[in-house]
Amino acid sequence: MARIFIVGSGVVGTATGKGFLHAGHEVTFIDISHQRLEYLRSQELDARDVLDLRNAPDAFIFLTLPTPNVGHRYDLTAFEDGTASVGAALADATGDHTVVVRSTVPPGTTEGLVQTLLEKHSGKSVGEGFSLAGNPEFLRAATALEDFRHPWMTVIASRSNRTVERLTELLAPFGGELRTFSNPAAAELVKCAHNIYNATKISFWNEMWLVSQTLGLDLDPIAQTVARSAEGSYNPLYGIRGGAPYGGVCLPKDTQGFLGLAESLSLDMPLLKAVVQVNDTLIERADREADELAAELA
């Protein structure tokens, strides 16, 4: 049985904590919202407004704090405040605690922000006074608890092999595919790319829905067919290497030609335009690198 603290007890934190409780671990929820604390306590859960690690046994401290966006940036205000409070608690701690970043954060946050704040407020160093890891969540709001208890993917990252091993021991019993990384930024990018990819797919089919509506076509059977016919939909390895543009005959022809069709229908397709623009950028980069290599060999 592990000792676990959940710092930030919203949807993700509550599902995470309840999932660990169901697995037989000892869990304490931490939050600054009195309304949320009362709700958790009404369910007979251990919920507190301050993290106290004095005389606490070795524990996992999960950061499940909010990281909303404000315009085109993440607002990490609440996340920073919560992390600083964990650092202050670590200052009085005697156990060997592991801080785990579970919130969705921009790549580089675990080592660039969390580690800095924890060391500043605790007076200790990562690897000596505490351990640090990333474990991004993949929970849907409507089914968060079930998603935690039955994950399809678990991602763990830490510079410390021992920390990865300890988190694996904690999380592997829940099942699902496990992927580990030595750089926490990789795990952070996995989560961001995961969400952005889902959003991109939705927007792609919404663009196609606009076209189908204009042409008087039913999109559903078309989309279901493409989901089976397009290798990019059914092959998880198709097109994911990065660093090279698409080529051949079909892809350049249809991406460019379809823009002309959309224009004739008086439809704007910003996503398709962006697809072409990214490819043009990669072509220009490849040409430039080839020229530079040729110049070096001349």
Secondary structure, DSSP 4 states (H G I P E B T S, - for coil): --EEEEES-SHHHHHHHHHHHHTT-EEEEE-S-HHHHHHHHHTT--EESS---TTPPSEEEEE-----BSSSSB--HHHHHHHHHHHHHHHT--S--EEEE-S---TTHIIIIIHHHHHHHHS--BTTTBEEEE------GGGHHHHHHS-SEEEEE-S-HHHHHHHHHHHGGG-SEEEEESSHHHHHHHHHHHHHHHHHHHHHHHHHHHHHHHHT--HHHHHHHHHHH-HHHH-TTTT-S-SS---TTHHHHHHHHHHHHHHHTT---HHHHHHHHHHHHHHHHHHHHHHHHHHHH-
